[in-house]
């Protein structure tokens, strides 16, 4: 299923005891409709406060009584207002939304005005100061390609390898907004937020663009900027090989 959600009032995607999460909420709804526990897997384990427009999840069809074409309306009639199923389809046996993904795209939004906007407080980071976009784009260009991104992750989720291919790093201006777009074959824990926090520090001229290649070379997290807050981040799209997931 392709799903969207406002992550403001959830403790992230991953199921946690006694906490409201995306995975836990979906599993509760599926169990209420099927009478059996159906484990949900996701393409990305978004953190608390992070949103999604194109998250992909999957669950086994055993004991599921509703055909694929009726699954979205059945769930949408029961899910909380912050969540919606956008599309549902039957996938091949063995499909995994995370491990079968070719790429994922994340989007981070910054609101640029001296006075904050209350209507955007949950979906964009307020940045009142002027930013040097030339320096930010110079630093962003060094991130593209295949690198060991060890410096651009926070501790908490050990991985076998921190090598990722960052296919797209784009910084776009739109009136009062600044949009960061990242597409990669995979992301490390809070990697996008570390990159955004670093690029903003470079834009504020508190860090030099040269810290990016140096951090890639040395793997030192301390060279970089702070982790940007979660509420500006959204999982936009997950791409799969042709024929695996057709909306």
VOKOL-905664 format. One record per residue: residue number from 1; chain; x, y, z of N, C-alpha, C in turn. Coordinates in steps of 0.05 Angstrom, whole numbers. Layout:
<rs>
<NUM A <X Y Z> <X Y Z> <X Y Z>>,
...
</rs>
This chain:
<rs>
<1 A <17 -24 0> <0 0 0> <18 25 0>>,
<2 A <9 45 -15> <21 71 -13> <5 88 6>>,
<3 A <19 99 26> <4 114 47> <16 142 51>>,
<4 A <-1 160 62> <8 186 69> <1 191 98>>,
<5 A <17 207 112> <10 213 140> <23 238 149>>,
<6 A <9 251 168> <20 273 183> <32 262 208>>,
<7 A <59 263 210> <73 250 232> <74 265 258>>,
<8 A <60 288 260> <63 305 283> <57 291 309>>,
<9 A <35 276 310> <26 264 336> <32 234 337>>,
<10 A <52 225 322> <61 197 323> <90 196 333>>,
<11 A <97 175 347> <124 171 356> <140 155 334>>,
<12 A <138 165 310> <152 153 288> <137 130 275>>,
<13 A <150 117 255> <137 95 241> <138 69 257>>,
<14 A <161 63 268> <165 36 280> <148 31 305>>,
<15 A <137 8 307> <121 0 330> <137 2 356>>,
<16 A <124 14 376> <137 16 403> <115 11 424>>,
<17 A <123 -3 445> <103 -10 466> <91 15 478>>,
<18 A <64 16 479> <49 37 492> <52 64 480>>,
<19 A <63 66 456> <65 91 442> <51 90 415>>,
<20 A <40 113 407> <25 115 382> <44 118 358>>,
<21 A <45 97 341> <63 97 318> <47 91 293>>,
<22 A <59 96 270> <46 90 244> <42 60 241>>,
<23 A <64 45 245> <62 16 242> <43 4 262>>,
<24 A <43 12 287> <25 2 307> <-4 8 301>>,
<25 A <-9 32 291> <-37 40 284> <-47 23 261>>,
<26 A <-31 19 241> <-39 3 218> <-45 -26 226>>,
<27 A <-27 -37 243> <-31 -65 251> <-57 -68 268>>,
<28 A <-63 -48 284> <-87 -49 300> <-112 -49 282>>,
<29 A <-112 -32 261> <-134 -30 243> <-137 -56 227>>,
<30 A <-115 -66 217> <-115 -91 202> <-126 -114 219>>,
<31 A <-118 -115 244> <-128 -136 261> <-158 -133 267>>,
<32 A <-167 -108 269> <-196 -104 274> <-213 -112 251>>,
<33 A <-202 -111 227> <-217 -118 202> <-214 -148 195>>,
<34 A <-192 -160 203> <-187 -188 195> <-190 -208 218>>,
<35 A <-188 -198 243> <-189 -217 265> <-163 -230 271>>,
<36 A <-142 -224 256> <-115 -236 260> <-94 -214 260>>,
<37 A <-72 -219 273> <-50 -200 273> <-35 -203 247>>,
<38 A <-32 -181 232> <-17 -180 207> <5 -160 210>>,
<39 A <30 -170 208> <54 -153 212> <58 -135 188>>,
<40 A <62 -109 193> <66 -89 172> <96 -82 170>>,
<41 A <106 -82 146> <133 -73 140> <132 -47 124>>,
<42 A <152 -29 128> <152 -4 114> <177 0 98>>,
<43 A <175 18 79> <199 25 62> <219 42 77>>,
<44 A <209 58 97> <226 75 112> <216 78 140>>,
<45 A <234 78 160> <226 81 188> <228 110 196>>,
<46 A <208 126 188> <209 154 193> <208 159 223>>,
<47 A <222 181 232> <223 188 260> <198 202 269>>,
<48 A <195 206 295> <174 222 307> <173 250 294>>,
<49 A <149 258 285> <146 284 274> <152 286 244>>,
<50 A <162 265 232> <167 265 203> <142 256 188>>,
<51 A <137 268 165> <113 263 150> <119 245 125>>,
<52 A <97 237 112> <101 222 87> <78 227 68>>,
<53 A <85 229 42> <65 230 21> <66 205 4>>,
<54 A <88 190 7> <91 166 -10> <104 143 3>>,
<55 A <99 139 29> <109 116 43> <96 91 31>>,
<56 A <111 69 30> <100 43 20> <103 23 42>>,
<57 A <81 9 47> <80 -12 68> <68 -38 56>>,
<58 A <74 -60 68> <64 -86 59> <57 -103 83>>,
<59 A <37 -120 79> <30 -140 100> <21 -166 86>>,
<60 A <24 -189 99> <17 -214 86> <-13 -217 82>>,
<61 A <-20 -231 61> <-49 -233 53> <-63 -255 69>>,
<62 A <-49 -271 84> <-63 -292 99> <-83 -280 117>>,
<63 A <-106 -291 118> <-128 -282 136> <-139 -254 129>>,
<64 A <-131 -243 106> <-141 -217 99> <-165 -220 80>>,
<65 A <-189 -212 89> <-213 -219 74> <-221 -200 52>>,
<66 A <-207 -177 50> <-216 -156 31> <-198 -156 6>>,
<67 A <-210 -156 -18> <-194 -155 -42> <-178 -129 -44>>,
<68 A <-156 -130 -60> <-138 -107 -62> <-152 -82 -70>>,
<69 A <-171 -84 -89> <-185 -60 -99> <-203 -47 -78>>,
<70 A <-210 -62 -57> <-227 -51 -36> <-212 -44 -10>>,
<71 A <-186 -51 -10> <-170 -47 14> <-167 -18 22>>,
<72 A <-161 0 3> <-158 28 9> <-183 40 21>>,
<73 A <-206 38 9> <-230 50 21> <-238 37 48>>,
<74 A <-232 11 51> <-239 -2 76> <-222 9 99>>,
<75 A <-196 13 94> <-178 23 114> <-184 53 119>>,
<76 A <-188 68 98> <-192 97 101> <-217 103 117>>,
<77 A <-236 85 118> <-260 89 134> <-255 85 163>>,
<78 A <-231 74 170> <-225 68 198> <-201 82 209>>,
<79 A <-182 89 192> <-157 102 200> <-162 130 212>>,
<80 A <-144 139 230> <-147 166 240> <-143 187 218>>,
<81 A <-152 211 224> <-151 232 203> <-123 239 193>>,
<82 A <-103 233 209> <-75 239 201> <-64 219 181>>,
<83 A <-78 198 175> <-68 177 157> <-88 171 135>>,
<84 A <-77 163 111> <-94 155 89> <-79 134 72>>,
<85 A <-94 115 61> <-83 96 41> <-89 108 14>>,
<86 A <-68 113 -2> <-71 125 -28> <-76 105 -50>>,
<87 A <-64 81 -46> <-67 60 -66> <-60 33 -54>>,
<88 A <-71 12 -65> <-65 -15 -55> <-63 -34 -78>>,
<89 A <-45 -53 -77> <-42 -73 -98> <-30 -98 -86>>,
<90 A <-35 -121 -99> <-23 -146 -90> <5 -148 -102>>,
<91 A <25 -152 -85> <53 -154 -94> <62 -183 -97>>,
<92 A <83 -187 -112> <94 -215 -115> <102 -227 -88>>,
<93 A <101 -253 -86> <110 -266 -61> <139 -258 -54>>,
<94 A <144 -253 -29> <170 -246 -20> <177 -216 -22>>,
<95 A <158 -200 -32> <163 -171 -34> <168 -159 -7>>,
<96 A <188 -141 -6> <194 -126 19> <196 -97 11>>,
<97 A <180 -79 23> <180 -51 14> <206 -36 19>>,
<98 A <222 -46 37> <248 -32 42> <270 -44 25>>,
<99 A <273 -70 25> <296 -82 12> <293 -84 -19>>,
<100 A <268 -82 -29> <264 -83 -58> <264 -55 -70>>,
<101 A <266 -34 -54> <265 -7 -65> <290 0 -80>>,
<102 A <287 13 -103> <309 22 -119> <319 49 -109>>,
<103 A <300 66 -100> <308 92 -90> <286 104 -73>>,
<104 A <293 123 -57> <274 138 -40> <280 168 -44>>,
<105 A <259 184 -43> <262 213 -44> <250 226 -20>>,
<106 A <267 242 -7> <258 258 16> <258 288 9>>,
<107 A <241 303 22> <237 331 17> <238 346 43>>,
<108 A <254 366 46> <255 382 70> <248 411 64>>,
<109 A <230 423 79> <219 449 74> <228 469 95>>,
<110 A <238 492 86> <246 514 104> <229 539 97>>,
<111 A <218 552 117> <202 576 114> <220 600 120>>,
<112 A <224 617 100> <243 640 102> <228 666 105>>,
<113 A <224 676 128> <213 702 133> <221 710 161>>,
<114 A <224 736 166> <232 745 193> <212 737 214>>,
<115 A <186 738 208> <165 730 227> <156 702 220>>,
<116 A <154 685 239> <145 657 234> <116 657 225>>,
<117 A <108 635 211> <81 631 203> <69 608 219>>,
<118 A <49 614 236> <37 592 252> <26 569 235>>,
<119 A <16 575 211> <3 554 195> <24 534 184>>,
<120 A <49 541 184> <70 523 174> <87 512 197>>,
<121 A <80 517 222> <97 509 244> <102 479 246>>,
<122 A <84 463 235> <86 434 237> <99 421 212>>,
<123 A <103 437 191> <111 426 165> <135 439 153>>,
<124 A <146 460 165> <169 474 154> <185 486 177>>,
<125 A <212 485 174> <230 497 193> <231 527 189>>,
<126 A <226 542 209> <228 572 206> <257 580 208>>,
<127 A <266 595 187> <293 605 186> <291 635 180>>,
<128 A <293 652 200> <290 681 195> <314 695 182>>,
<129 A <337 684 185> <362 697 175> <366 692 145>>,
<130 A <380 710 132> <387 706 104> <406 683 101>>,
<131 A <404 669 78> <422 646 73> <438 651 47>>,
<132 A <462 642 47> <479 644 24> <475 618 7>>,
<133 A <457 620 -12> <450 596 -28> <473 587 -45>>,
<134 A <490 605 -54> <513 597 -70> <531 578 -55>>,
<135 A <537 584 -30> <554 567 -14> <540 540 -8>>,
<136 A <514 541 -3> <498 517 3> <498 498 -21>>,
<137 A <495 509 -45> <494 492 -69> <522 481 -75>>,
<138 A <543 497 -69> <570 487 -73> <575 463 -55>>,
<139 A <566 465 -30> <570 442 -12> <553 418 -20>>,
<140 A <528 424 -28> <510 402 -36> <521 386 -60>>,
<141 A <534 399 -78> <545 385 -101> <566 364 -93>>,
<142 A <580 369 -71> <600 349 -62> <587 324 -50>>,
<143 A <561 325 -44> <548 302 -32> <538 282 -53>>,
<144 A <535 291 -78> <525 273 -99> <544 251 -105>>,
<145 A <533 228 -111> <549 205 -119> <551 184 -97>>,
<146 A <569 165 -100> <572 143 -81> <594 151 -60>>,
<147 A <586 151 -35> <604 159 -14> <599 142 11>>,
<148 A <618 142 29> <613 131 56> <603 155 72>>,
<149 A <577 153 80> <564 176 94> <564 172 124>>,
<150 A <585 159 135> <586 153 164> <583 179 180>>,
<151 A <595 201 171> <593 226 186> <565 238 186>>,
<152 A <549 230 167> <523 242 164> <500 225 176>>,
<153 A <507 210 196> <486 194 210> <489 199 240>>,
<154 A <467 196 254> <468 197 283> <467 168 294>>,
<155 A <477 165 318> <478 138 329> <450 128 336>>,
<156 A <446 102 336> <420 91 344> <412 68 327>>,
<157 A <421 67 302> <414 45 284> <440 35 270>>,
<158 A <453 14 282> <477 4 270> <472 -8 242>>,
<159 A <491 -3 223> <489 -13 196> <515 -27 189>>,
<160 A <514 -46 171> <538 -60 162> <555 -42 145>>,
<161 A <543 -25 129> <558 -6 112> <544 21 111>>,
<162 A <559 42 112> <548 69 110> <551 80 81>>,
<163 A <558 64 62> <561 72 35> <533 74 22>>,
<164 A <527 97 11> <502 102 -3> <507 118 -29>>,
<165 A <489 116 -48> <491 131 -72> <470 153 -72>>,
<166 A <478 178 -69> <460 200 -68> <458 210 -97>>,
<167 A <435 204 -109> <431 209 -137> <423 238 -143>>,
<168 A <409 250 -125> <399 278 -129> <401 293 -103>>,
<169 A <413 317 -104> <412 337 -83> <405 363 -96>>,
<170 A <381 373 -90> <371 396 -103> <361 416 -83>>,
<171 A <368 442 -86> <358 463 -69> <343 483 -87>>,
<172 A <317 485 -81> <299 502 -98> <287 525 -81>>,
<173 A <285 548 -93> <272 571 -81> <243 573 -91>>,
<174 A <225 579 -73> <197 583 -81> <185 604 -63>>,
<175 A <188 629 -72> <178 652 -56> <190 652 -28>>,
<176 A <173 647 -8> <183 647 20> <194 620 29>>,
<177 A <194 601 11> <203 574 19> <229 566 5>>,
<178 A <243 549 20> <267 536 9> <262 506 10>>,
<179 A <265 492 -12> <260 464 -13> <285 448 -19>>,
<180 A <291 428 -2> <313 410 -6> <302 383 -15>>,
<181 A <313 373 -37> <305 347 -48> <329 328 -48>>,
<182 A <324 304 -38> <345 283 -36> <334 257 -47>>,
<183 A <348 245 -66> <341 218 -76> <366 201 -74>>,
<184 A <363 177 -62> <385 159 -59> <375 130 -59>>,
<185 A <394 112 -61> <387 83 -60> <381 74 -32>>,
<186 A <387 92 -13> <381 86 16> <392 109 33>>,
<187 A <381 111 57> <390 133 75> <397 121 102>>,
<188 A <416 133 115> <424 126 142> <406 140 162>>,
<189 A <409 132 188> <392 143 209> <395 174 211>>,
<190 A <374 189 206> <373 218 207> <393 231 188>>,
<191 A <400 217 167> <420 227 147> <411 253 134>>,
<192 A <386 254 125> <376 278 111> <376 301 131>>,
<193 A <368 297 155> <366 319 174> <394 329 182>>,
<194 A <414 312 182> <442 321 187> <452 337 163>>,
<195 A <445 328 139> <454 343 115> <441 371 115>>,
<196 A <415 372 120> <401 398 120> <412 416 141>>,
<197 A <416 406 165> <427 422 187> <454 433 180>>,
<198 A <470 417 166> <497 425 158> <495 446 136>>,
<199 A <478 442 116> <476 461 94> <465 488 104>>,
<200 A <448 488 124> <438 513 135> <460 527 150>>,
<201 A <477 513 164> <500 526 177> <519 538 157>>,
<202 A <522 525 135> <539 535 113> <526 560 101>>,
<203 A <499 559 97> <485 582 87> <486 606 106>>,
<204 A <487 601 132> <490 622 151> <519 631 155>>,
<205 A <537 618 140> <566 624 140> <579 619 167>>,
<206 A <568 599 181> <580 590 206> <599 566 201>>,
<207 A <595 553 178> <613 531 169> <621 537 141>>,
<208 A <645 527 133> <654 529 106> <645 505 89>>,
<209 A <639 509 64> <631 486 47> <651 463 47>>,
<210 A <676 469 53> <697 448 53> <693 427 75>>,
<211 A <675 433 95> <671 413 115> <657 388 104>>,
<212 A <643 391 82> <628 368 71> <648 347 60>>,
<213 A <666 354 41> <685 333 32> <703 323 54>>,
<214 A <710 341 73> <727 332 96> <712 311 113>>,
<215 A <686 316 118> <671 297 134> <667 270 119>>,
<216 A <663 272 93> <661 247 77> <686 231 78>>,
<217 A <709 245 78> <735 231 79> <741 220 106>>,
<218 A <735 234 127> <743 226 154> <722 211 170>>,
<219 A <696 215 162> <674 202 177> <669 215 204>>,
<220 A <678 239 208> <675 253 234> <649 269 235>>,
<221 A <630 260 251> <604 274 254> <608 302 266>>,
<222 A <628 305 283> <631 331 297> <639 354 279>>,
<223 A <647 348 254> <654 369 235> <629 383 224>>,
<224 A <606 370 227> <582 379 213> <564 395 232>>,
<225 A <542 405 220> <523 421 235> <503 404 251>>,
<226 A <484 417 265> <465 403 281> <445 387 264>>,
<227 A <431 369 276> <409 354 263> <385 372 260>>,
<228 A <375 377 236> <352 394 232> <328 381 245>>,
<229 A <308 396 255> <284 385 268> <269 367 249>>,
<230 A <253 349 259> <239 329 242> <215 341 226>>,
<231 A <203 362 236> <177 370 224> <178 381 196>>,
<232 A <202 388 187> <205 397 159> <209 375 139>>,
<233 A <211 351 148> <218 328 131> <194 312 122>>,
<234 A <194 303 97> <173 287 86> <184 266 67>>,
<235 A <175 241 71> <182 219 52> <163 222 28>>,
<236 A <173 229 5> <157 235 -18> <151 212 -36>>,
<237 A <171 195 -41> <168 175 -62> <187 151 -57>>,
<238 A <177 127 -64> <194 104 -63> <191 90 -91>>,
<239 A <213 84 -103> <212 72 -130> <221 43 -129>>,
<240 A <206 26 -144> <212 -2 -145> <216 -11 -174>>,
<241 A <228 -35 -178> <230 -46 -205> <203 -48 -218>>,
<242 A <202 -45 -244> <177 -46 -259> <161 -71 -253>>,
<243 A <136 -68 -247> <118 -90 -243> <115 -100 -215>>,
<244 A <132 -90 -196> <130 -100 -169> <107 -85 -154>>,
<245 A <105 -59 -158> <84 -44 -144> <72 -26 -165>>,
<246 A <48 -31 -173> <34 -15 -193> <9 -3 -179>>,
<247 A <7 23 -178> <-15 36 -165> <-40 34 -182>>,
</rs>
